[in-house]
Amino acid sequence: MLRTSLITASLLALAACSSHTSTDVQADAAKAVPAQPAAAKQKTVIDDQLKALDKARAVGNQLEKEKEDHDKAIDDQGS
């Protein structure tokens, strides 16, 4: 218990001695990272997987439409 109290007190003391305020840190971060336009999207590790999922959804939608057309054709022949 004493050990935890000492660690907590040390961390609080270090945090209180910080020379930067939270607004200073936020302003510095905004200056360091230039604003990127929405069109310049950075490539991520999962982009290929997302493309594959989109393609699979498109194929699934196409198959559902073809099935509906096929079912409608069968219903029209049966009537």
N, C-alpha and C positions, 0 to 999 in steps of 0.2 A: 504494500500500500504506500509506503514511504517512497519507494522507487518511482511509482506512477505519479505521485504528487510532485516529485522533483523534476521529472521529465516534463510534466505539464507546465510547471512554473517556468522552466527554462525556455520552453517553446513560446510561452506568452511573453516572456521578457525579450526574446529575440524579435518577435513580431512587433512589439511596441517600439523597438529601437529602429525600425525600418525607416529609411530616409524618403522613400517614395510613398505617396498616397495612392489610393486605388484609382483616382482619376488620372494621375500622372502615368501610371502603368498602362491604363487603357489608351491614353493619348499616344504613348510611345509605341504601343502595339499597332495602333492605327497608322502611324507614320511608317513603321517598318514593313508592313504588308501593303503593297499597292493594291488598289481596288481593281479587280478583274471584271471585265464585262461578262455578262451572262453567256454570250456566244462562245467565249474562250473557256469552255469546260475542260477541266483537267481529267485526263484518262486515269481511271482507277483499275484496281485489280479485278473487279467483278463486272466490268463493262461487257466482256465477251459472254459472260453468263446471262446478263440482262438481255443482250441481243438474242441469245438462243431462246430465252423465255418468251420474248416478244414474237419471235418467229413461230414458236410452238403455239402461242395463243392465236396468231393469224391463221395457221393451218387448222387449228381446232374450230375457229369460226367458219372457215371455208367448208370444212367437212360438215358442220351442223347445217349450213345453208344448203349444201348439196343433198343432205339427208332429207331436209324439209321439202326440197323440190322433188326428190324421188318419191317420198311418201305422198305428196300431192298428186303426182302423176299416177301412182297406183290407185289412189282414191278416185281419181277421175275415170280410170279404166273400169273400176268396179261398179260405178254408178250407171 
